[in-house]
């Protein structure tokens, strides 16, 4: 799921920059933080 989220982050970033829509770039920023949290949680789960 995290790699799919990062794909969406990439698309949102490209669209935001190309169409000059800063709200899309911010959405990408928050979505990337969500993907990172997902990966961090998965890593913690594997350590147990």
Secondary structure, 3 states (H helix, E strand, C coil): CHHHHHHHHHHHHHHHHHCCCHHHHHHHHHHHHHHHHHHHHHHHHHHC
